[in-house]
Amino acid sequence: MDFHTLIEKIPNYQRFFYVDEFDERTDHLAKKYPKIVKVYQMGKSRKGHPIKVIQIGNGSKSALLFGCPHPNEPIGAMMLDFLAQELAENEALRSHFDYTWYLIKVIDPDGTKLNEGWFSNPQSIESYATNFYRPPGFKQVEWTFPVDYKTLHFHDPLPETQVLMKIIEEQKPAFMYSLHNAGFGGVYYYISENSPQLYKDFHQIPHSFNVPLALGEPEVPYLKMLSQAVYKLTPITEEYDYLEKNSKVDPAQIIKAGASSDEYASRVANTFSLVCEVPYYYDPRIEDSSQSSITRKEARMMAWESSTENAKIIQEIFERSRRFADENSPFFEVFANYVETVPKYLEAERNWIETDPELLRKATVAEVFDNTCVTQFYQSLSLGMLRRLLGEILAKRQDNQIEETREKLNDHFKKKIEYLKKNLNYKAIPIKDLVAIQLLAGLITADYVQRS
């Protein structure tokens, strides 16, 4: 089946749907196709929001797809909204697959609601950074599955995580798609095992929408590259080993969280997992593999120094204001964890930079760009969240010290945004194209798993 024929059906979205809209659209689909679509509640979020599972089809294999595993990542929820409707309406698509589909548009509704401030203006980097929210690792659905490894013991899965655990345990999915997306850069993939048959499609899909592959730095140093912009999904044990080698403290003091969904599914069900990271914004330099004038070590050190300076600013501002904050605030949780763990992670990263001989080669233009501009883009998100915390404090009490602190923070944030506007030649990617990339990657992989 040629899945590309589905692309013309994707609406030209101008914004992301809100959580309540996703729920309403799910209920409407079930009412419209009662013989095909089954919707049921399978738990609630920490704040009591229903988590709705859409079940379509009656194949011999199970496929589990879930959106917003991190709440600042709604592209996958949009893709699932379209896919659910297409599976309900398109008998040819449904019959092509021998799957029973389990779709969860928003697995973290509470966190996703805290991002809705930028959903209507996703074209603006400043809007995204101003209204951004992402919880600490131990409050992320993706990273709170049980694990025991050396000194790391995590057995406190979130209610949302428990929903996924139950489906994985009961349905043992042959295919699982955790729908993450990046913020800035290009497209890259994670898969659970080396699958060369997929790589040509993975490389071609983004380019058909004029979106580059991410050819800069991998997200973390210890990833195994399977092909250009394709990495093997790694268990939390590999992060532990990296930190054990490069840090002076117990890695469990830094990680604080648990295993990921793919690690748990591989243990329970021998599942093939896919992640397709698509960005909201890109700059063509992220795909420039020509050689630069500096080494990768020099480029990494530039990023490290910038990140260390940003971390010191955040720590100083948070420590000055934390006694005024509500400790139950989701933003307070972020920075209480940040000041405890980020300096230790930066220390480990510094040791890796200084000792890894692989960093002595010349860096590519993409790697230099990643270590400079893209690094500062992600720093703006932390500053944006800290502004939201100080805003919460000042909404409850007027305090000259906090007002002065906020002014200082606003100045840092403004300078960061000005730097990005000056140094980036960025384009906001149409939501339709992002949905299409994730849709094609998912259907092609699901087909591959079925045939395998």
N, C-alpha and C positions, 0 to 999 in steps of 0.2 A: 504493500500500500504506500502511496506517495503522500507522506504526511505534510509536505509543503503546500498541498492544496487547501489545508485548513487555515493558512496564514491570512488569506484575504477575508476570512470571516471575523478575525479579531477586531473589535471596535477600536477606533482612534481615541483611546482614553486621554483625557486632559489632566486627570488627577487620580489619586488612589482612593478607593472606597474606604469608608470608616468601618470600624468593627461591627457596629449595629447594622450597617447596610449589608455587610457580608452575611450576617445572620438572616436578615429579611430576604435576601436573594436565595439563600439556601432553602428557607421554608417555602418560598414561592415555587422553586424548582420541584420540590417534593410534592406539592399540591398539583402542579401541572402534569407531572409524570408519575402518578402514584404506583403504577405497576412496574416501574423501572428504577425509581429512585427511593431509597429508604434513608431517612434521617433520624438519628437518635442521639440523645445526650449521653455522653460517656464520662461523666465527671464534671467538676466545676473548677474554675481558677481559684487562686488564693483569695480573691475578693468576691467570689461567688458567681462569676459570669459563666453561663453554660458553655461547655465545649462540645460542639456538634460534629458528629461524624456522618459523612455522606457515604452510603454504600451503593454501588452500582455494579450490575453484572453478576454472573454466577459461574465464573470460570473455576478451573481446578487449582489455579495458583492465586496467591494473594499479592496485591500491590498496595503499599502504604505510602501515601504522599502527604506531607504536611507543610504548611506555610507559617511564616513568622516564628521560626525557631529562635531567632533573635528579633525583638520587637521593632527594630528599626529597618526591617527587611520585608516590606509588603509586596514586592514584585511577585513572589511565589504565590501569595494569596490571590492576586489578580489572575495569575495563570491558572490556578485551581478553579477559580470562579468560571473562567472560560471553559476549561476542560470538563468540569462537571456538566455544564450545559451541553457541550458537544457530545459527550458520552450518552447523555440522556436522549438527545435528538438524532444522533447519527448512528443508525443501526450497523452500517458498514464498519465504522470505527470500532464499535462495541464488539462486533462479532469477529473482528480481526484478531483480537486478543483473547487468550484463554485465562483472563484474570477476573477475580472479584476485586473491585477497586474500593479502597478505603481512603477517603479524602478529608482532610481537616484543613480548612482554609486558614484559620488563625489559632495556633496552639498556645500562644501567649497573649490573650486578649487584654489583660491588665496593662502589660508593658506597651502593647501596640497602641492603646488609647493615649498613652503619654507621648506618642510620636505624632498624633493626628494634627498637631499644629502646623506641620509642614506638608501634609498630604495634598493640600490644595495648591501648593506652589512648589512642586518638586524640581522645577527648573533652576532654582536659586540655591547656590551653595550657602549663602548667608542664612537663608530661611531654614535650610536643613540643619546647619550647625546651631542656630538659635533655638530650635525646637526639638533637638535630638535627645533621645534617651536610650540607654542600654544598661542593663543591670550588671552587677558584679557576677563573676563566674558561678558562684554557688547559688545564684538566683536565676541562672539561665537554663531554660528547658533543655537545650542541647547538651549541656555539660553537667547534668546532675543525675546520671545513671550510676548505679552501684559499682564500686570497684574496690579491690584489695590488692595492693602492690607495694611491697617493701613497707615503708612507713606511712603510705597513703591509704587511708581507709575512709571511704565515703559511702554512707548508707542512709542518706536523707533526701531521697528524690522528691521533687516538688509534686503537688497534685497534678499539674499538667504533664509532668514527666511520667507519672504513674499511669496516665491514660495511654501514652505511647507504649509503655512497658506491657500493659494488659493486651493491647492489640498485637504486639510482637509475639508475646507468649502464646496467645490463643490462635492467631492466624498464621504465624510463622511465614511472613512475607518473603516471596522469592525475590521481589524487587522493592527497594525503598528509596525514596527521593526526599531528602531534607532540603527544603527550598530556601537556601541562603542567598544573599546577594551582597556584593561589595559596595563601597561608597564611591570610590574614584579609581580609575585605572582602565583595565581591560577585562576580557572574559578569561576565566580559567576554571579548571575542573578538578574534582576529586572523585576517585572511584576506589572500590574496595579490593580490586585485583587487576593485574596487568591484562589489558584487553585490546590488543593492537587493532582489531577489526573496527573499533569505535573511533580511532584517533583522526582519521581522515575527515569524518563527519564533524567531530568536535572542532577541528580547525576551520572547516569551511562554513559552518553555521554562522558564527559571528560576522565573518567577512561578507556574507550575503546581505547583511544589514548595515554594512559599512562601520562595524564596530570592531576595534582591534582586539587581538589576544593580549593578555597581560604577560609581557616578557621581561618585566623587572624582577624585583626580589620576590622570593616565595614568602608567604605569610610568616613562617617561622624557619629557623635555620636547619632543622633536622628533617625536613620533608624529603621524600624520595620522588624525583621526577621520572615519570614513565614516558612522557613525550613532551613536546613543546606545549607549555601551559596546561599540562595534565599531570596530576600528582596522585600518589597513593594515599588513601585515607590512613591516618596514623592513630594508634591508640594513645591514651593518656600516659601509658607507660613510657613512650618515647620522649614525651616532654619531661617526665620524671628523670629519665636517664640523662638527658641533656643538662638539666639543672643540677643533677648530682655531680656531673663532670665539671661544670663551670661555676657553680655557686659554693659559697662557704657555709651555707645553712641547709638545713633539712628541706628538700624539695617540697615536702608536704606543707611547710609553712608558707610557700609561695603559691602553690596550685590552689589549695583551698576548696576545690570543686571535685567532680567525679568524672566518670567516663562519658563518652559521646554516644549518640543514638546508633551509629554504625557499629561501634565496638560492642554494644550490648546486643544488637541484632545478629552480629556474626557469632556471638557466643550462644545465643538462644536458638537461632533459626538458620544459620548459614546463608544469610541474606546477601544479595548483591546490592550495594548502595552507591548512589550517585549524589554528588553535589555539583551544581553549575552556578558559579559565582559570576553574576553580571553586575556592572556598575551603573550608577545613575549618570555619572559624568566621565568623560574621557578626554585625554589630550593625546594627539598622535605619537608623541614621544614615548609612550608606554610600550610601543611595539618596534622601536628603533634599535635593532641589534648591532648597529655599527659600533666600532670601538671608540671609546672616549680617551681622554688624555690622562686620566687618573686610574688608580687601581680600585678594585672592588673594596679592599680594606679601607682605603681613604674615603670612599663613598659611604661605607657603613659607619665609619667614625664620624662623618659629618651628621648622619642621621642620629647617631647615639648622642652626640653633643647637643644637638637641638632638642632631642627628647628629654635629656637630663635637665637642661635649662627649663623646659616647659614643666617638668615634674616638680622642680623646686618652686616654681611660681605657684603651682596648684597646691603644693603642700603648705607653703607659707600662708596662702589665703584661706585654705580650709582650717588650718590650726588656729588662725585668728578668729574664725567665725563659728567653729563647731560647737562651742558651749551655748550658743544661741539657737542652734538648729534643733529641729524635731528628730530624734534618733529613729523614729519610725518612717521618716521620709524616704522614699526610694532613692532620692538623690543623695541623702546622707549616707545610705548604705554603700553607694558607689564609691564615695570618696574616703569613707572610713576604711574600706578595703584597699583603695588605691594607695593611700599613704603607707599602708602596712606592707603591700606586696610589690608595687612598681619599683621602688629603689632596689630591692633585692633582685628583681628580674633584670634591671639595667646593669647591675653589677655582674651578673652571669653573662649578659650579652657582651659586656666589655671584655671579659676574659676570653670569650669565644672569638671575638674580633682579633684579639691580640695573638691568638694561638693557632687559628685554623689556616693552614697553608693554602687552602683553596681560594682564599681571599686575596692572594698576591697577584693574580692575573689582572689584566686591564679590564675595567668595568665597561659594559656597554652603555650607550646613551640611555637606554631604557632603565638600567639599574641606577645610574646617576640620578635620573629624573625621579625614580621611585624614592631614593634615599633623601632627596631634597624636597621637592614640591609635594609629592604624595604624602610623605611623612608629616609635613606641616598641615596638610588638609585634615588628617586624622587628629592632630593636636587641637585643631579648632573645635572638634566635637567635644572633647573633654572640657575645654574652656566654656563652651556653650552650656553644658550640663551644670557646671559650677555656677554660672550666672543664674540658672534656674533655682539652684539651692539658695543662693543669696536673695533671690526674689521672694522665695517662700518665707525666709526669715523676716524680711522687711515688710511683708504683707501682714505680719502678726505683731511687729513691734518696730517702732522708729528708734534707731540707734545711730549716733554720729559715727561711731567706729565702723559699723557695718556699712554705712553709706560711703565712707571714705574707702573702705575695702572694695566695695562694688565699683566705685569709680576707677580704682586701680585695675580691677579685673576687666572692666569694660574697655579700658585703654589697651590692655594686652589682646583682648579679643578683636578689637578694631584693627590693630596693627597686623594681626594674623590674617584677617580677612583681606586687608589691603595688600598684603604680600601675595596672597593667592590670586587676587584679581590682577595684580601686576605681572605675575610670573607664570600664570596658567593661560593657555590658549584652549580653554575647555569648551566642550559641547555637552549639553544635556540631551541624553538619548531618549527618544520618544518611548513612552511606556509600552505602546503596542509592540515595538521592536524588542524590548526587553522580555515581554511576555512570550513573543514568538521564539526567541532564542531558548528560553527555558522549556517551552513546550516541545520544540523539535528535539532538543537534547534528551528530554525525558522519554518521549515516545520512541525515539530511535534506540535508546538504551533498554527500555522495557521490551521492545521487539527483540533485541539481541539476547536478553536474558531468557525470554520465552523460547527462542530457537535453540539456545545453548542447553 
